[in-house]
Structure formats: C-alpha cells, structure tokens
Amino acid sequence: MSTLSIRDIHSDYQGQQVLKGLDLLLEKGEIAALLGPSGCGKTTLLRVIAGLQPVSQGELSINGVTLTGPHVFTPSEQRGVGMIFQDYALFPHLNVADNILFGIKYLDKTKRGLRLEEMLELVKLEGLAKRYPHELSGGQQQRVSIARALAYEPELLLLDEPFSNIDAKVRSEMMLEIRTILKKRNVSAVFVTHSKDEAFVFADKLALFKEGSIVQYGTAEELYTAPKDKYVADFLGSGNYIPITVKDNFRVDTPIGVLTSTTRLSHPAPYQGEILIRPQQLEIFADEQGLGVIIERRFLGNICHYQVQVAQNLYEVKSQLSQLMPGQKVHLQAQAHSLVLF
Amino acid sequence: MILGLSRIWSFAGYLIASIIILPLLAIIAQAFAPDKDVFRHLFRTVLPTYIGNTICLMLGVCICALLIATPAAWLVAKCQFPGRKAFQWALLLPLAMPAYVVAYVYTDLLDYAGPIQKTLRLWFDWQTPADYYFPEIRSLAGASVVLALVLFPYIYLLARTAFMEQSASLQHASRVMGCGSWQSFWRLSLPMARPALAVGASLVAMETAADFATVSYFAVPTLTTAVYDTWLGYGSLSAAAKLSSIMLLVIFSMIGVERFARRKQQLFQKQSGPNEKSVSKLTGISAVLATAYCSLLLFFSFLLPFIILLQYAWDYFDESWNADFWQYSFNSLYIAAIVSVIAVLIGVFLIFIRRISPRTSDILPSRLASTGYALPGTVLAIGILVPFTMLDFAINDLCEYFGQQGPGLLFTGSVFIIIFAFFIRFLAIAIGSVENSYKRISPSLDMAAITMGLKPKALLGRVHIPLLRKGIFTGLLLVFIECMKELPASLLLRPVGFENLATYVFQFVSDEQLEHGALAAIVIVLVGLVPLIYLNRSLEQEN
C-alpha cells in the first residue's frame, strides 16, 4: 500500500486550471520532489495534499484512507500531515520547546518532556529549548521547524521550498543532514523545489511539472538519462541535439560519425530525428584532420567548457583537457551509452 | 484559509455588518420619503448658500493646509537643520487640539476687543472700526485658516513619508543632469509626492466637511450645521436625513478621490528602488529660515492656543475644579473605555473571519463595517435616530396595545445610543489597526497551526491573539481618544442632562466663557497627546 496516492487531481483558481489531472504514488519512506519553474502548480499540489486548497476533481488518499474525493473532504487539522514552510512559520511568541510541542495533544507531562528531548537531540539543538525564534540563526530555525513537524509523528511530511532561505555555503550540508533524519525515522515526504540540484541531492524520486501537469515521474537517474521529451532533458541539464538517421536497431548516422547505442533504439530504420548527447558524454581530441573547430573556450577550474563547430552545427563539450585553444581543429567522439532519440 | 469552515462564522460576520450599516441605509431610505415641505423650503431659501459655503470651506482649508504642510514636510524629510528631530513629531501635535478651541482662542486675540486690535488702535490713534481695515476672523476665510492650522498634520505626515521614500539615486540623477536643488524640488520631488498630497488633502476635506463646532462658533452655515439645525430647530428628522444624504454625496466623492490617489501613490512609491536616505545639511541663513518656519508653524497651531488654555485654567482653577468637572470626565472616560473594548473585539472577530474563510464573499463584512468612519458625526446621529426612534415608538405602542405602561425612550433616551454611535463611527479605526497587525502574521503560520490539528477558535486564541497584542493595544488607544474628542454625535444624541467633556467644553465655547471650561479642554488635549507620542515612538522603532 502506498503512503500517498494521487489520482487525476484537478484544481481551479479564479477560473484558471492550475492542476490538470495529476497522478502520483509514493511508497513508505520515500522522498519525492515536485520540481518545476515557478507558477507550474507544484506548491498548489502540496497544499492540496495538506487540505489547504480545494480540488475540482480527482482523489487523494494517505495510507489507503481517502481524504479528498467525490463527496469526501477531510479538513487539514484531521489529516495528520506535517508541513515545513519556506519561511519556517515558527510561532514568534513561543520558545523552541513550545514550538516543538505545539502539535502534540494526547501525551502526559513526562512523555512530552521525553519527546522534546528526543527531538532536540535529533536536530542537534540540545540546550536551546528556552530560546525564542528570533534568537536563532536561519539554519537553527529550519531545524526547529523540522523537529516541530516530526514531533507529532505525521503520516507524511510536506516541505515547501525549505532550503531557499539557507545560505548557499551550508545548503547542501543541511539537505544531507535532514535527509539522514528522515531516512533514519523512515518518514515519507513530498518536497517542492525549483532547483534541480536540490532535487537531486534530497529526493529519491522526481516529478517534473509543466503548466499544471506532471511531465515525467521517476528516479532522478531515469529522468536524466531517459527523458521523455526535450523539456525534461533541458530542465535537468544542458545537452546537444544532433540530427541523425537510424541505420539499424543499434546504430545511427550523425555528422560526427556513426554512433552505437548500448540499448535497442526506440525507433526503427530509416527514422530521421535527433539524439540527445550531454556535454560530458562527448570526448574531444586535438586532430589536424578533425571535422570540428573550437569556437570558444571557458576555463572553469576542474573542467573546461568548449564550443565546437562541426559543419553547420555547434556542440557543447565538457572535458578534463584544458590545453585546447580556439581555432584549433579537433575530433569529437561520443562515449558509449544508451542513446535517447526524439 | 480553512477549507470547509462552518458557515456560522460567515453568518455572524454578516449579522454584525448589517447592524453597522443600518444608519447608512436609514438615511438613504429617508432621503426618498416624503416630508412636510421643510426640505423644499430649505431648498428654495438657504440650501444653495449652505452647499456653496461647504464647498468654499473645503477648498479653502485644503489650499491653506497644502501651503503650510508641504514645505514643512519637505524640510523635515530632506534637510538637516537645528531642531529637525523634534519637529518630526512635534508638527503632529495640532491633531490633538480640538478646532473649536483654537477658533475661540484666535477670536479672543483678533476680534475688535482683543489685544491685537487694541494695541494697533493705541499705536496709530484710531478711534472707531471705520478708521482702519482689519480682517474679520469670524468668517469663511477665518474658519478656513483655523481648520487648516489643526488639520494640516494629515498632509504633513503623508507628504513627509512620500518625500522620505523618494530614492536618493533619482535625486542624484537630476543633479547630474543639471538641476539645482530648487529645480529638483519643482520638477522631481513635488510631482512624485503629488498622489500623497492628494490623499492628505482629501482626508482634510472630509474632516472639514464633517466639522460642526468651528463653523457653528463662527456662524458660517454649512451642510453640517444645517443638519443639526433642521433636527433641533424644525424637528424634522426626514429633512435632516435628506440634507445628510447630500452630505454623503460630498463625502463619498472625496473617498473616491482618496482611493484613486492612493492607487497612484503605490505606483509612484513602489518604483523608488533601493532606499538610500539623502539628507542635505542646511547652513547659515537657510538653516535659520527652516527652523524659524517650523517653529512659527508649531507656535501658531499648537503652542499659543495651548499656553492660553493653560493661562485660562490657571486663572479659573478654583471655579473649574468642581464636581461637574469630575462627573463629566468620568462620563467621557467610561464611554470611551466601553466603546474601545467592544470595537476592538468586533474588529478582531471580523478580520479573523475574513482571514480564515475560504469564501471570497466574506471580505464584505469587514469592508461594510468600515463605512461608519465616513459618516460625519451629525449625519451618523441622524441615521441612528431614524431607526431607533421608530423602534422606541413601536415598543411603547406595543406595550400600550397590551394595556401596559410603555418603558419610554428605551434606546434614544439613554447613554446606549451614544455608545452605539461611537462604536459605529470608530470601528473602522479598530479594524484598521488590527488589520495592519494581521498583515505581519505570515499565512504560513496559520497553515502550520492548522496542519498540526488546531480548530479555528484555538487558532485565534493560541496563535493570533498573542501576535496581535500590539495592534489590539493601538486600536484600543486610538478609539479611546476619538471617543473623548467626538462632539457632534454627542450633542445630538445625548439624553437630557447628560454631559461629557466635549459637550461641556463646547457649551462654554458657545457661551464665550471658555475660561471656565479650559481645564476640561486641557484634559481632552492631553489625552490626545498620548497616542501621538506612543505611535510616533513605535514608528521610529520600526525605522
């Protein structure tokens, strides 16, 4: 049984369709990222799950219990979900301890004390129970909000851009730390972000949004290596689109020579289209007889970024080699991988 | 927003709102009812003069107030000169001064028997009024100047903020392009502050239209005094209601101007970009002139009248310090206390409904409840008298029908009606300050609390109320002060024999004996100073 199951959810806002039929399944202990540009509906879906946003159609259940559906609506306060906000939403008039214990109802005093200690230890804030939110750093506030959301043991944790206010230097450290906490307690979570890097670090599965629909849902690797369309491919990283003609089940003809796929191609010969090759999948060699000419070179420290012209096409290449210079003739070659055809 | 919120909340909101707009509806309904020719008679004889006077007065006050407030606002916002920090808040003090007290003081100084004309006669050896010309203070022009002296802080405050928010880089850009500081003011600062000036002027115009005491003392008949006289003189409630509806037209068109200007103001002030303060230091003669201008303005608008009041109070202390003074102070205080508590409670409730309700139409109750402030005291009083007189008569008729002795004027003959009127008039202030405070509570706090299982009542009690403390306190304070000052509604609605500080002071002003009421007037002024100082301090803390 899935922790979260969403089927064909539609939502309108002021006559505009914000969500257009979404489906999503989340297993126990999994973390899913809702990824996409701003205004694509990802935060709206998060609010639908929390019961803070009305839906016009579709069904939503947590642990097999339908919470939203035809003639069913469980109010937010009875759903048992935890939510973490971009601004942390700590209650400014309560100290850390009262904030953390805010959502706990049916526990006696000693048990509450134990829970508080457990939570403070979990988020490494021992000794700060009496502090008020304004006396904490951004990262500490973030931890309090995590502790507060986990303290009442919700079925599902929802995170709304939780890392966007954290300093870039400590952000990935913070993300790994919180991911470890969630994994340790086997908490299922849904996480909203517009940054693919955050999604890669924090989530197990990615749901990529476009204008109110989920374009593709799967593990990060699936989306990166086998994108359904150019939108998914471009969102997750830059790439070269090379015109090709399919020769047989494994080989294609390209302007840089014949390439062989490690898996069977999705289209039969003589299909004409494009393939996606990521810049780091291209290898570059100095070659006086080569078909390519370096147009531009950018040195980025650990790697070098080249723009190479072959016939009329420009190719982006990332390489460890840094001694190649603009104007130099080069040869391009693709690493063996599963080719993606469009 | 709480999805699936019970409709009882919305219903309660609409119920409160409908009670509050009752007076407004009553006036509109009465405006179309037939009456005994009183209105037609007024229309044929004096009404055009009243309307003319009202419009001339509004224009006159606005022009005077703009002329004195704009330079002061610009100096304080943009220049450094001796005393600038003190003037920043001191120029708000005139707001605490009732206009009719200022009017009385200046009449005392400037009329034929006053010290100024006496001295002039002595110096130039004039014998009779025919020997020289001296402007008559008891006139439309005199009323305009006196009202402008008391109301200019509205414009000063808004203009000062507008000038301060103008980005320094715009100023620098105009300098680089060859504009001197004078030219920058005319071509840049002033046009950019125009919407703020318009908002201030429309507020001043509304207050002017609502003023009763000053014009009544100066015997300049306007629509407001006409409403008062028609009810107390002719005893015609429906003619008074008809006049009130004309008044409402004037007021609502002013509100329209204000709303329009405010929209523009947001536009103008939003673009200003990163806010780097630029203050130029004045030296030499210009610094002296700046200080002199602000000092004179403060002197004539506040210090001089206040000193004269102190003088009166000192001279007549033994006669004024009596049981009446204590009784009337107590009346003012307890009514103000009751009204401010009720207004703030209802204000919190209405804004809370609006915040948590998933239904967009639930914005309406808090909007409707704010309309009371637009009704001038006299108009509001008429609007309340219409339905409650009917209600009182109905109750008595009903009792007589059953052969019982009627209870008399249950509503219109008791303090209840004053409390009700003040509540309606000042609820908007309570709503405003609570709303302002609410804006600072992030909506995600609500969502966090709700997802953690809080019910609406607990959300209000455990999260909102503790965070609204400051707004609630400000609301209490502001409503309290306004209740202490409000005169026309008290005059029209008070039960026989009931006096509060405002009616008590006004009585002495009308009888040309302010000396005896000076102590009470000082109490009104001092109570009014408290929120000015408190609010100014909290404003400065925010900056």
Interface residues (C-beta under 8 A of the other chain):
Chain A: R47 A50 G51 L52 Q53 P54 F73 P75 S76 E77 Q78 R79 G80 V81 G82 M83 F85 Q86 D87 A89 F91 P92 H93 F102 G103 K105 R148 Y152 L158 D160
Chain B: M1 I2 L3 G4 P358 S442 S444 L445 M447 A448 A449 I450 T451 M452 G453 L454 K455 V463 P466 L467
